[in-house]
Structure formats: structure tokens, C-alpha cells
Amino acid sequence: MELLQGRRLELGVKYEVVLPGHALVLREQGLLVFSSKPGSAELSEFTHSLWAFPNWLKHLESIGINRSDVVGSSDLQALEWYERYLQWARDEEYRHLEYLAAQGKSLNELELWWPELRDNPLAAALVDDLERNGGLAKRSRGRPAGTMGAAIRELYALAVDIYRHDVPGISDSWLAACWEACRLRPDWVPRQWAIKGGIDESGNALGPGMSLYRATNKASIRRSPLSDPVHWPAPEHWPGYRPPGWRGSKGK
């Protein structure tokens, strides 16, 4: 939403964005959003992959609903199907969490599969109960490879956005973008990062920006949720379709 509106948004405040035309379309993998950037004619398109969405389509077919009724639907109709999917997905995530716990998975492994499980009250209560009663394998030390905390993922995404903009002194330095992201969103900075200080052996200042820089330069980032594709070509029959190799006025 910040990218589309071209401004920073306050946390904890609800916003609405109106995207004219075929703004939202359901595909086999999830949602595809297509829009012109505000104030320009440049094409903007992005995807939001939905967990187990193909499984949900199979579930609909098992109860007599054709996949073709869902895939390709757009706008309000797509939102109605999306709401039905969300309810199914919440139930399925919880059931799968129960299954993994019964298989003797550790909390690290559960969090690797479902990084946001603490955001689901039922899932959080289940994990707390299992921990109290010794029903979970002991947590191994450190964070599983390929995972990041929610706050760090948000800081990383913000740093990527900053890095892509033509900001003197920042757009040509990933380290500077990391520092700027931490400055803009101090409430996302992990407490252990905020208290670090001093200079490392290479002469770099220690602190939130350096901690984010090091966290996101590990090879494991390639297996994180942030490595998912976020751009698909627009179908040729869509209004505003641009041929391969087309670039906007800024050359991006």
C-alpha cells in the first residue's frame, strides 16, 4: 500500500486503496493484482501467493464446485471466494499444526513451517499447552536456517523498498538502506539490536542497521519467505499490457 500511495503509512491505522479496472484476479497460486501506479500510466502488477491454494481448489471440486468458477474471477467475486478460502486455510493450518506436533516436531520446526503461528490464538494456545506438558521436543539453540522473525522480515522488506529508490547515499548502498529502515521503523528493531554499539574489527558502526545487514546477507535468506516470486507477466488480453522488455519512463 505504501508503494501504491507513494507515502509512508502510520502503523495500526486502517487504510483503503481503490484500484480501478481488473484490480484483483484469482489464479491457480493465489491473488494477482494489476493496476496503474497513481499519478502515472506505468503498469504495476504483483502477486500474493496463498498457502495450499491448489489444495483448496481440490477441496471445492470434492464438494461439487468447479475450479473454473474460482480461477479467473475478479474484483468483488474474487474477494468473496478469497474470504471462503481464508476460513478454510485457518482451519487447515491449525489441523496441520496438530499433526506436526503429534509427529514429535520441535518448536523450531513448527515455527519454520508456520512463522506466524503465534498470531493465531488457537495455535499459540496449543503450543503453550504442549510446552507446559512436555509435548514438544526441546527447542534447539539458535533460529532454524532460512527463517526470520516477523519484525526482521518487515525491516528487510522496507530496506529493499528504500534501496530501490533513487535516494543519494542510500540507493547505492545496501548497508545504508538497512540503517535507514531501522531509523524509519524503530518499533520493529529487536531489543537486542538496539542496545548494541561500538565499532567492529572492520571499522563499521555496530547497531540496528549493521545487525539487519548481517541478518539479510546470509545464504539462508534465499530459502526465506522473502525469496518468493513477486512478479508475473500480465496476460496479453489485459488492458494496459506491456510487451516483454517494456520499461516505464524511469527505465524500471
N, C-alpha and C positions, 0 to 999 in steps of 0.2 A: 504493500500500500504506500510506503514511503517512496518507492521508486516511481509509482504511477503519479502520485501527487506532487513529487518534486520537493518535499519538505519533511523535516523531522516531525514525528508524531509523539505526543505525550504517552507514557506508559499508563495502563489502567483506564484509558478512556476509549469509549466505543466510537468507531468511525464508519462511515458508509462510502462506498465508491460505486458510481454508476458507469458502466462500460457499455457504450452503445454498440448495436449490431449483435453478431453472434459472440457474446462475451464469454459464454461458458458452454462447453460441449463435453459429453461423456465419451471416453474412448475405452478401449479394452483394458488399459492400465490405470485409468483414473480420469482426472479432470484436465482439460486443455482450455486455456484462457487465451483469447485473441482480442487485441484492442489496438487502437492508435494511441500513441503517447499524448497526454494532454498538451495542448498548445502546438502540436506539430502533426505532420502526416506520416511520421515514422511508424513502422509496424512494430508492435510489441506482442510477443507470444511466449507463454511459459506453461509448464505443466506442474501438476501436483499428483505424484504417484500415490495411489491408495493401497494400503496393506490388504493383501488377499482379495483384491477386487475381482480377478477372474474366478476365484472360488465362490464369491457372492453371486456372480452371474450364473455359475453352475447350479447354485442353490435355488435361484429363481426358476431355472429351467426344470428343476426337480419338482417344483410346485405348480408347473404349468404356465410360467411366464416366459415368453420368447426373449432371447438375448437381444434380438433386433429391436425390441420395444424400448430397450435401455440405451444400447450403444448408438451414438449418433443423435440422441436427444439433446436439446439445447435450452438455455435460459431457464425459465420457470419450471418447465418439465424436468430438466436436468437437476434442478435443485430439489424437487420433490423426490426423485429417485435417490439422490445423494443423502437426503435425510433418512430414507429407509436403510440405505447402506450403513450409515453411522450407527444406528441402533444394532444392526446385525454384527458389525465389526466390534463394538464394545463388548457384546456378549461372547463373541468368538475369542477375543483377546483374553478375556478372563478365564474362559474354559481351557484355553491352551496354556495359560499360566499355571492353572491347577495341574494339568497333565505334566508339564515340565517339572514342577515341584515334586510330583509323585515319582518321577524318574530319578530323583535324587540330585537334581541340578543345584548348584550353589547360587548364592545371591548374585555373585558376579556374572554368572551365566544367564540368570534371569534378566538382569539389567542390560546385558549385552543384547539379548533378544528384544527387550521392551524398555528402552532407555527412559520412557516417561511413565513407567508403571506407578510411580509414587503420585502421579497426578490423578490416578483413578482411585477413588476412596475405597472401593471394594478390594482392588488389587493390593493397595497399601495395607489394608486391614488384614488381608490374608497373609502377606509377607510378615507383618509384625507378629501375628499369631504363630506362624511357623517358627519364627526366630525364638519366641518365648518358650515354645515347647520342644525345641531341638529338632524341628522337622526339616531344617535346611542344612545343607553341607556348609562347613565353615568357609567364610569369605577368605579367599586368597589375598595376599598382600598386594597392594597396588591396583590400578584400574586395568581391566581387560584391554588388550591391544585392539585398536580400531574404534574405541568408544570415547565419548567426551560428555562432560556434564552439560545440562541444558543451557546454563548461563554461558559456558565457554563456546558452545555452538552458536549462540546468538552473537557473541562478541566476534567470533570468526566470520560469520555472515556479514556483520556490519563492516568489519575491516576489509572484506572483499569488495563491498559496495564503495567504500572510501577509496580503495586502491584503483578502482576502475574509473573514477572521476579525475578530471584534469585539474588537480589541486597542486600547485607548485610546492615542491619539497615533500609531497606525500605520494603522489601518483607514481613516482619512480622509485619508491622505497617501501617494501612490504613491512619492514620493521617500523617505519614511521606511521604506516596505516594502522598497525597494531596498537601503537601508543595512542593514536587519535581515537580509535574505537573505545579504548578504556577511558579516555578523558570524557568522551561524549556520554558514556553509559557506566558511570562508576558503581551504580547499584547492581550491575551484572558481574563486577570484578570479584572473584573469590577472595575471601578474607585473607587466606594465606598468601595471596599475591600482593595485597595492598600493604602488608607490613614489611615486605622485602625492600631492601635498599642497598646502596653502595655501588661499587664498580666491580665487574668481573675481570678475569685474567686478560681479556682482550680489550679492556678499556671501555666496555659498554655499560651504560647505566642499568642497574637492576631495578625491577619493579614490575607493575602490571603489564606494561607493553612488552617487555622482554619475556615475561612468562608466557604471554599469549603467542609471541613469535616462536618460542621454542616448542610450545604445545602443538602448534599447527604446522611445523616444519618436519614432524616425524613421519616416517614412511607409513605409519598406521592410519594417517588421515585419508589415505586412498581407499580404505575399507570402511570409512565412516559414512553416516547418512549424507554428509555434505558432498560425497562423490557421485551421488545420483545425478542422472542427466536432467537438465532443467530447460532444454530447448529442443523442440521438434519442429521440422519444417511445416509451414501451413499448407493444408491441402490446396491444390491448384484451383478448385472451384470456389474457394472463399473469396469474398470481396477484399481488395487490397493485397492480394497475393503478390509477393515479390519473387522473381526468378532467382535461382541459385547464384550466389556471388553479388547480389544486390547489396548496396550499402546506403545508409542514410546520409543526411547532409554532413554529419560529423565523421563519416567514414567508419562507423561501428556497426 
